[in-house]
């Protein structure tokens, strides 16, 4: 006895993308496309008039007319408690990705992803797995991974004062007078700063400072 098909819904306002998804996924006998809508509102209305509606996996766009895909996640989940929502979008900005995942989407896939991979993602997710476009997955890993420590914070307060003097265009003599230390002490600190930051010139030091404060 064969397993029941994966019930799929698609919410996409671009007719070309919508039709290509419908045509390609419709050829897969393990999948059944139950609903196709141009907007979240159209989808919700179709569900209300449908009896015993079942949706296992939803392909949801973000940039939709009316309610956005991100706004639609919550009302859709109220109707289908166990639905697997896959965001299929052109947006790859960090904030969009994490808004979607935090709202309840289980996957985020770029529209540049080949149809074969989208098909694979649907099956993988339906059976409890996880799937992300490589570019999206990297953003997720970078976001949750350990943050690289700013090298400038490894300098002592005195060294940071000297760096600020350099950035402000002061000479070693002017820095020494301002901080009430000798020029030799300034030079000694500069050598240590270069070694800590792995640089060899004043220009590199200024650039590091600007990058740190960007």
C-alpha positions in Angstrom: 0.0 0.0 0.0 1.5 3.3 -1.1 1.8 6.3 1.3 -0.6 9.2 1.0 0.7 12.1 -1.0 2.3 15.2 0.4 -0.5 17.9 0.3 1.1 21.1 -1.0 -0.2 24.7 -1.2 1.5 27.6 -3.1 1.1 31.3 -2.4 2.9 33.2 -5.2 1.9 36.3 -7.1 4.3 35.9 -10.0 2.4 33.9 -12.6 5.6 32.5 -14.2 7.0 31.2 -11.0 3.6 30.0 -9.8 3.0 28.0 -13.0 6.4 26.5 -13.1 6.0 25.2 -9.6 2.6 23.9 -10.3 3.7 22.1 -13.5 6.9 20.7 -12.1 5.7 19.5 -8.7 2.5 18.3 -10.3 4.5 15.6 -12.1 5.6 14.1 -8.8 3.2 11.3 -7.8 4.2 11.6 -4.2 2.8 15.2 -4.1 -0.6 16.7 -4.5 -1.1 20.4 -5.1 -4.3 21.3 -3.2 -4.3 25.1 -3.2 -2.7 27.8 -5.4 -3.2 31.4 -4.5 -1.9 34.9 -5.5 -2.1 36.3 -2.0 -2.4 35.2 1.6 -6.0 36.7 1.6 -7.0 34.5 -1.4 -5.5 31.4 0.3 -7.3 32.1 3.6 -10.6 32.6 1.8 -10.2 29.4 -0.2 -9.5 27.5 3.0 -12.7 28.8 4.6 -14.9 27.5 1.8 -13.1 24.2 1.5 -14.2 21.2 3.5 -11.6 19.1 5.3 -8.8 21.1 3.8 -5.3 19.5 4.3 -2.0 21.2 3.7 1.3 19.5 4.8 3.7 21.9 3.1 3.2 25.5 2.0 5.5 27.4 -0.4 5.1 31.0 0.7 6.4 34.1 -1.0 7.1 37.3 1.1 6.5 40.1 -1.3 2.8 39.7 -1.9 -0.1 42.1 -2.7 -2.0 42.9 0.5 -0.7 40.9 3.5 3.0 40.0 3.2 4.2 36.5 3.5 5.7 37.3 6.9 2.4 38.7 8.2 0.6 35.7 6.8 2.5 33.0 8.8 0.6 33.4 12.0 -3.0 33.3 10.7 -2.1 30.4 8.4 -0.6 28.5 11.4 -3.9 29.1 13.3 -5.7 27.1 10.6 -3.1 24.4 10.2 -1.2 23.6 13.4 1.3 21.2 11.9 1.8 22.9 8.6 5.4 23.2 7.3 5.9 26.6 5.9 8.8 27.1 3.4 9.5 30.7 2.5 10.4 30.9 -1.2 11.6 34.4 -1.8 14.0 36.7 -3.7 14.8 38.5 -0.4 18.0 37.2 1.2 18.5 40.0 3.8 19.3 38.8 7.3 16.3 40.5 8.8 13.8 38.9 6.5 15.3 35.4 7.0 15.2 35.7 10.8 11.8 37.3 10.9 10.5 34.4 8.9 12.2 31.7 11.0 11.2 33.3 14.3 7.6 33.7 13.1 7.4 29.9 12.5 8.7 29.1 9.0 10.7 25.9 9.0 12.8 26.7 5.9 13.9 29.7 3.8 14.8 29.1 0.2 16.0 31.5 -2.5 13.9 31.6 -5.7 17.1 31.1 -7.5 17.0 27.5 -6.2 16.5 24.9 -9.0 13.1 23.2 -9.1 14.7 19.9 -8.4 16.1 21.2 -5.1 12.8 22.8 -4.1 11.2 19.4 -4.7 13.9 17.8 -2.6 13.3 20.4 0.1 9.6 19.6 0.3 10.2 15.9 0.8 13.0 16.4 3.3 11.0 18.8 5.4 7.8 16.7 5.3 9.7 13.7 6.7 11.1 15.8 9.6 14.4 17.0 8.0 15.7 20.5 7.5 16.6 22.3 4.3 18.1 25.7 3.5 19.5 27.2 0.3 23.3 27.2 0.7 23.5 31.0 0.7 20.7 31.2 3.4 22.3 28.5 5.5 25.6 30.4 5.6 23.8 33.5 6.8 22.1 31.5 9.6 25.4 29.9 10.6 27.2 33.2 10.7 24.4 34.8 12.7 24.3 32.2 15.4 28.0 31.4 15.3 30.6 33.0 17.6 31.2 36.7 16.8 34.7 37.7 15.8 36.2 39.9 18.5 37.1 43.4 17.4 40.9 43.6 17.4 40.7 47.2 18.7 39.2 46.1 22.0 42.3 44.0 22.7 44.3 47.3 23.1 44.8 48.9 26.5 43.0 52.2 27.3 46.3 54.0 26.9 47.0 52.4 23.5 43.4 53.3 22.4 44.1 56.9 23.4 47.3 56.9 21.2 45.4 55.4 18.3 42.8 58.2 18.6 45.6 60.7 18.5 46.9 59.2 15.3 43.4 59.2 13.8 43.0 62.9 14.8 46.2 63.7 12.9 48.4 64.4 15.9 52.2 63.9 15.7 54.0 61.7 18.2 55.2 64.8 20.0 51.7 66.2 20.3 50.3 62.9 21.5 53.1 62.8 24.1 52.3 66.3 25.3 48.5 65.6 25.4 48.9 62.4 27.4 51.8 63.7 29.6 54.1 60.9 28.5 57.5 60.9 26.7 57.8 60.5 22.9 59.8 57.3 23.5 56.8 55.9 25.4 54.5 56.8 22.5 56.8 55.1 20.0 57.0 52.0 22.3 53.2 51.8 22.4 52.9 52.3 18.6 55.2 49.2 18.1 53.0 47.1 20.4 49.9 48.3 18.7 51.3 47.4 15.3 52.2 43.9 16.6 48.8 43.3 18.2 46.9 44.5 15.1 49.3 42.8 12.7 49.9 46.0 10.7 52.9 47.9 9.5 51.8 51.5 8.8 49.9 54.5 10.1 47.5 54.2 7.2 46.6 50.7 8.1 46.1 51.8 11.7 43.7 54.5 10.7 41.8 52.1 8.4 41.5 49.6 11.3 40.2 52.3 13.5 37.6 53.4 11.0 36.5 49.8 10.3 36.1 49.2 14.0 33.8 52.2 14.4 31.8 51.6 11.3 
